[in-house]
Amino acid sequence: MRPYKCRKIGKEPEIKFFKPNGIPSKLLAKVVLTVDEFEALRLADLKGLYQEEAAKKMNISRQTFGNIINSAHYKIADCIVNAKALKIEGGEIEIKKDF
């Protein structure tokens, strides 16, 4: 088994919970998006970085980045399509100030 690399991120997300409007939280299934998945979304989808460049910023391989972003996309789609709440937490991360 390969050693696990700590994923670098720029900063913790400010908002860590999203839910569909008009449905009480207690009635919703919840999906957990890890902080490294959140960072992958930010780098690839918001900043428009190619996977190779984003992977270098996070200190992981391009293959690992691809797996992380695919997982994040699935979780976001699941929340939107199936009206689930999204909670952002967890993951093996290190905040890198000079990101």
Protein Blocks (a to p, Z undefined) as FASTA:
>chain_A
ZZddddddfbdcfblcdcdehiafklpccddddfklmmmmmmmmmnopafklmmmmnopa
fklmmmmmmmmmmmmmmmmmnopadddeejjddddfkZZ
